[in-house]
Amino acid sequence: MNTIIKHSLMFLSIFAISILASCENLSLMEEEEALDNGSLGEITTDEGTVYHVDAIPSPYETWNGHVVAAVMDEKGSLLNNSSTQEAFLLLISKSDWGNMTSALNTSTPSDAEFIASEYEEDELDHWRIPTEGEGRMLYHLYNVYESNTATETRLAKALSSIQADPIVEEEKGKKVRYLCENAEKTYSFTVNSVLKAGKTVKTYHLRLVQIVKVSIK
């Protein structure tokens, strides 16, 4: 009888572990599915201005000299056409900063935030560090090519068209990671992952973003 009970308890333990693992995998799948759908959730602009335009810009185009990484609706879902009367543009900065430390660094925790607060691009300020969700989205947006034979991604091409700093993929044989989420986490343009930033790392990169609202005149 004791042997039967032991085997039963062992089976129940294994079953419980498998259930927990399945739930964890489902959660990860749901997260990836939300990411694939390109939704950031409720959108607010980084400044209160609504810019009036003749036509809604498309992703990977330029607007007022700024690179449009994504075009979204008010729910943060990606828009692939210009049939809407208004939209939110996710802009990515022309400048790219290297040798950055995170907000967890004890010596220079505010470097990234200071750069964001001071940055101005073609008279447009209110730039900031990407959120974690925006970092994940930028990874997907960056890895889009115009065709199977293209050697340059669409975002990389858009940046180079206005002589902006390129996205840095590798340095000294290592994948470069960019700061996000108040400089407390990092993302990559070549690896689909968001990680907690290190306290002593001094080789992170920074790319700023901004969301603006545009409306048809």
C-alpha positions as CSV (number, residue, x, y, z in Angstrom):
1,M,0.0,0.0,0.0
2,N,2.8,2.4,0.9
3,T,4.4,1.7,-2.5
4,I,1.2,2.5,-4.3
5,I,0.8,5.8,-2.4
6,K,4.4,6.8,-3.1
7,H,4.0,6.1,-6.8
8,S,0.7,8.0,-6.8
9,L,2.3,11.1,-5.1
10,M,5.2,11.0,-7.6
11,F,2.8,10.9,-10.5
12,L,0.8,13.8,-9.1
13,S,4.0,15.8,-8.6
14,I,5.1,15.2,-12.2
15,F,1.7,16.1,-13.5
16,A,1.6,19.3,-11.5
17,I,5.1,20.3,-12.8
18,S,4.0,19.6,-16.4
19,I,0.8,21.8,-15.9
20,L,3.0,24.7,-14.6
21,A,5.4,24.3,-17.5
22,S,2.5,24.3,-19.9
23,C,1.0,27.5,-18.3
24,E,4.4,29.2,-18.5
25,N,4.8,28.2,-22.2
26,L,1.3,29.5,-22.9
27,S,2.1,32.8,-21.2
28,L,5.2,33.2,-23.4
29,M,3.2,32.3,-26.5
30,E,0.6,34.9,-25.6
31,E,3.3,37.5,-25.1
32,E,4.9,36.7,-28.5
33,E,1.5,36.7,-30.1
34,A,0.8,40.2,-28.8
35,L,4.2,41.3,-30.0
36,D,3.6,39.8,-33.4
37,N,0.3,41.7,-33.6
38,G,2.4,44.9,-33.1
39,S,0.3,46.4,-30.3
40,L,1.8,48.7,-27.6
41,G,-1.5,49.3,-25.8
42,E,-3.1,52.7,-25.2
43,I,-1.0,55.4,-27.0
44,T,-0.2,58.8,-25.7
45,T,1.9,61.4,-27.4
46,D,5.2,62.7,-26.0
47,E,3.9,66.2,-26.5
48,G,0.4,67.6,-26.9
49,T,0.7,68.9,-30.4
50,V,-1.3,67.4,-33.3
51,Y,0.5,67.8,-36.6
52,H,-1.7,68.3,-39.7
53,V,-0.5,66.6,-42.8
54,D,-1.6,66.1,-46.4
55,A,-1.2,62.4,-46.2
56,I,-0.4,59.9,-43.4
57,P,3.3,58.9,-43.7
58,S,4.1,55.2,-44.2
59,P,6.5,53.2,-42.1
60,Y,10.1,53.6,-43.0
61,E,9.5,56.9,-44.6
62,T,10.6,60.3,-43.3
63,W,8.3,63.0,-41.9
64,N,9.7,66.5,-41.4
65,G,13.2,65.1,-41.6
66,H,12.5,62.3,-39.0
67,V,12.5,58.6,-39.6
68,V,9.1,56.9,-39.1
69,A,9.7,53.5,-37.6
70,A,6.0,52.6,-37.2
71,V,2.6,54.0,-37.9
72,M,0.0,53.1,-35.2
73,D,-3.6,53.6,-34.2
74,E,-4.8,54.9,-30.8
75,K,-4.6,51.4,-29.4
76,G,-1.0,51.0,-30.4
77,S,-1.6,48.5,-33.2
78,L,0.5,48.8,-36.4
79,L,-1.1,50.3,-39.5
80,N,0.1,49.2,-42.9
81,N,-1.8,51.6,-45.0
82,S,-2.6,55.3,-45.1
83,S,-6.4,55.1,-45.4
84,T,-6.9,56.4,-41.8
85,Q,-7.5,60.1,-41.1
86,E,-5.2,60.2,-38.1
87,A,-2.4,58.1,-36.7
88,F,0.5,58.0,-34.2
89,L,4.1,57.9,-35.6
90,L,6.8,56.1,-33.7
91,L,9.9,58.2,-34.6
92,I,13.5,56.9,-34.1
93,S,16.3,59.4,-33.5
94,K,19.0,60.0,-36.1
95,S,21.7,59.9,-33.4
96,D,23.1,56.7,-31.9
97,W,25.2,56.8,-28.6
98,G,27.7,54.2,-27.7
99,N,29.7,53.4,-24.5
100,M,26.6,53.9,-22.4
101,T,25.9,52.7,-18.9
102,S,22.5,51.7,-17.5
103,A,20.5,53.4,-14.7
104,L,21.7,50.6,-12.4
105,N,25.3,51.8,-12.7
106,T,26.4,53.4,-9.4
107,S,28.7,56.0,-10.9
108,T,26.8,57.2,-14.0
109,P,23.1,56.1,-13.6
110,S,21.6,59.2,-15.2
111,D,23.7,59.5,-18.4
112,A,21.0,58.0,-20.7
113,E,18.2,60.1,-19.2
114,F,20.3,63.3,-19.4
115,I,21.0,62.7,-23.1
116,A,17.2,62.1,-23.7
117,S,16.3,65.3,-21.9
118,E,18.7,67.4,-23.8
119,Y,18.3,65.9,-27.3
120,E,16.7,68.0,-30.0
121,E,16.3,66.9,-33.6
122,D,15.2,69.5,-36.3
123,E,13.5,71.6,-33.6
124,L,11.7,68.5,-32.2
125,D,12.3,67.8,-28.6
126,H,10.6,65.5,-26.0
127,W,12.7,62.5,-27.1
128,R,13.0,59.6,-24.6
129,I,14.4,56.2,-23.9
130,P,12.2,53.4,-25.5
131,T,9.9,51.4,-23.3
132,E,10.4,47.6,-23.1
133,G,7.4,47.2,-25.5
134,E,8.9,49.6,-27.9
135,G,12.3,47.9,-27.7
136,R,10.6,44.6,-28.7
137,M,8.7,46.3,-31.5
138,L,11.9,48.0,-32.8
139,Y,13.6,44.6,-33.1
140,H,10.7,43.4,-35.4
141,L,10.6,46.6,-37.3
142,Y,14.3,46.6,-37.9
143,N,14.3,43.0,-39.3
144,V,12.0,43.8,-42.3
145,Y,13.5,43.6,-45.8
146,E,12.0,44.9,-49.0
147,S,12.6,41.6,-50.8
148,N,14.3,38.2,-50.2
149,T,17.4,39.5,-52.1
150,A,17.7,42.8,-50.2
151,T,20.9,43.1,-48.1
152,E,19.8,46.2,-46.1
153,T,16.7,46.3,-43.9
154,R,14.0,48.9,-44.6
155,L,14.7,50.8,-41.3
156,A,18.4,50.8,-41.9
157,K,17.8,52.1,-45.5
158,A,15.5,54.8,-44.2
159,L,18.2,56.0,-41.7
160,S,21.0,56.0,-44.2
161,S,18.8,58.0,-46.7
162,I,19.0,61.0,-44.4
163,Q,22.6,60.4,-43.3
164,A,21.6,59.3,-39.8
165,D,23.8,57.1,-37.6
166,P,23.4,53.5,-38.5
167,I,22.0,50.9,-36.1
168,V,25.0,49.1,-34.6
169,E,24.5,45.3,-34.7
170,E,27.9,44.1,-33.4
171,E,31.0,45.5,-31.8
172,K,34.2,43.5,-31.3
173,G,32.4,40.3,-32.3
174,K,29.5,40.7,-29.7
175,K,25.9,41.6,-30.3
176,V,25.2,45.1,-29.3
177,R,22.4,45.8,-26.7
178,Y,20.4,49.0,-26.5
179,L,19.0,50.6,-23.4
180,C,15.2,50.6,-22.8
181,E,12.7,50.9,-20.0
182,N,14.2,53.9,-18.2
183,A,17.7,52.5,-19.0
184,E,17.0,49.6,-16.6
185,K,16.7,46.9,-19.3
186,T,18.2,46.2,-22.7
187,Y,17.0,45.0,-26.1
188,S,18.8,44.1,-29.3
189,F,18.1,44.8,-33.0
190,T,19.4,41.4,-33.9
191,V,18.2,39.1,-31.1
192,N,14.6,39.0,-29.9
193,S,15.1,39.4,-26.2
194,V,14.8,42.0,-23.4
195,L,17.2,41.6,-20.5
196,K,17.8,43.3,-17.2
197,A,20.7,45.8,-17.6
198,G,24.0,45.2,-15.9
199,K,25.4,47.4,-13.2
200,T,29.0,47.5,-14.5
201,V,28.6,47.2,-18.3
202,K,29.8,50.3,-20.2
203,T,29.2,49.2,-23.8
204,Y,25.5,49.7,-24.2
205,H,24.0,51.8,-27.0
206,L,21.2,54.2,-26.9
207,R,18.6,55.2,-29.5
208,L,15.8,57.6,-28.6
209,V,12.2,57.5,-29.7
210,Q,9.2,59.8,-29.7
211,I,5.5,59.3,-30.5
212,V,3.7,62.1,-32.3
213,K,0.1,62.4,-33.5
214,V,-0.7,63.4,-37.1
215,S,-4.0,64.2,-38.7
216,I,-5.2,64.8,-42.3
217,K,-5.8,68.5,-42.9
